[in-house]
Amino acid sequence: MICDPSLKADLDRAFDPKAVAIVGVSRDDANPPPGYTGLKILRLLRDAGFQGRLYPVNPRATAIEGLPAYPSVRALPEPPDLVIVTIPAQAVPPVIEDCLAAGAVNVHVCSAGFTETGQPEGRAAEERLREAASHARLRIVGPNCLGYHVPAARMNMYQEAPLLDGPVAFLSQSGGHAQDYVGYGPRLGIGFSKVVSYGNALFMDATDFLEYLADDPRTQVVCLYIEGTRDGPRLRRLVRETGRSKPVIVWKGGLTSQGARAAATHTSSLAGNARVWDAFFKQTGAVPVGSIEEMADTAMTFLRLKPLALARAAVIVGGGGSNVANGDICAQEGIEVPPLGPETRATLLELLSLVNQSVVNPIDSPAIPYKAGLLRQVLEALTGDPSVDLVIMHMTPFFPRRATPEALAAFKACITDFGRRVPEKPVVVAIRGSDRMGADAEAMVHDMRAAGITTYSSIRAACRALKRFADYHRLRQDWGRAG
């Protein structure tokens, strides 16, 4: 799929601007209004190390934060690549006309107070905005959004957010969800190529940005948070076409009646019928998720693991009760836990005592993680079984405290070695009790991920991500066979 050349050229400038104008930058932050202000955005960009030229626009100032201030966009010394508008809703339409006169193309309307308010004044302001922008080609994102966050360009729209560059893009109708994902993703090793919060989507929505990202060489995985769309058929076509080369992970908000009401007041979206969206996922191959955490787990899986069309798991855990729960959770989440082959069982019976242990899959053996030689032999047997596609090690967060430093280092070395030698049959780690054991669980998850081990905060999280991962790759195989 080839992006429309004019759209690509315009968005190239938006994602990597050399000149940014910010309309509505106050001279100080005394009595600031709630939400984002022009001064806050100016400081975020400057503090992030943005290398382009910043132009604060305020007709009542000559200098702000050491930068020359300008009375209007058309008074700037050059056409800006991006204009960020932060003034009250009623004053936005004249600024759009000013942008047209200045030769600007990309406009980010951060301002809220439009149709999402449900008030006549907001709807009228949005109609005036639509009219002001209808006479020329403008790429307007918003209103009521946080716009562009691009780590490679040092464009930061979120306070205290890490600017970690990487191959994941996120298109979000919610600025809050975008901020959460930008903050949470790096904990899983997820860096971002482009993040767009597009709010009310009066002019541009996920479809415009998806068309661009489908051909973006810096983006390997596309994530979306959607409440509604202006063009369902176009979204369906773009998601399906994009999914042939890179996964599209979608969190659809507003699938319940309560969520749909909230969507109407959040971004003025008509959320749509749940059955329609069920059909959308089946027809497009989009990967469904239901939270920021699920989206991050799934994106991490796509980044770390080789394609996997089946997800038949061998599960290793210590504890009979946990063993039973593991079997239930795997089944509930669609992960098959097959009986092990006779040769595998025979090998395990030679390696493991049956006293307080079991070699029935899931395998109940608390000793395995503590003995590197035993772990290696068990993994060799399991990954050699033709009925096993992957191994899930369900670990206690107390393992680092109970193991010697040497045993802990040997465990990590063994898992990473298998990842290199047998990438087609991944060995992943899930941490037990992360919802109850707080700091211990978080520390172990961080330690395992830092060692390059694909690690999940629970076995349910692991199963959900792995099932979606395998479903996507199996569908791609089907598409390939169908031509």
Buried (B, 14 or more C-beta within 10 A) or exposed (E): EEBEEEBBEBBBBBBBBEBBBBBBBBBEEEEEEEEBBBBBBBBBBBEBEBEBBBBBBBEEBEEBBEBEBBBBBBBBEEBBBBBBBBBEBBEBBEBBBBBBEBEBBBBBBBBBBBBBBEEEEBBBBBBBBBEBBEEEEBBBBBBBBBBBBBBBBBBBBBEEBBBBEBBBBBBBBBBBBBBBBBBBBBBBBBBBBBBBBBBBBBBBBBBBBBBBBBEBEBBBBBBBBBBBBBEBEBBBBBBBBBBEEBBBBBBBBBBEEEBBEBBBEBBBBEBBEBEEBEEBBEEBBBBBBEEBBBBBBBBBBBBBBEBBBBBBBBBBBBBEEBBEBBBEBBEEBBBBBBEBBEEBBEBBEEBBEEEEBBBEBBBBBBBBBBBBEBBBBBBEBBBBBEBBBBBBBBBBBBBBEEBEEEBBEBBBEBBBEBBEEBEEBBBBBBBBBBEEBEEBBBBBBEBBBEBBBBBBBBBBBBBBBBBBBBBBBBBBEEEEEEE
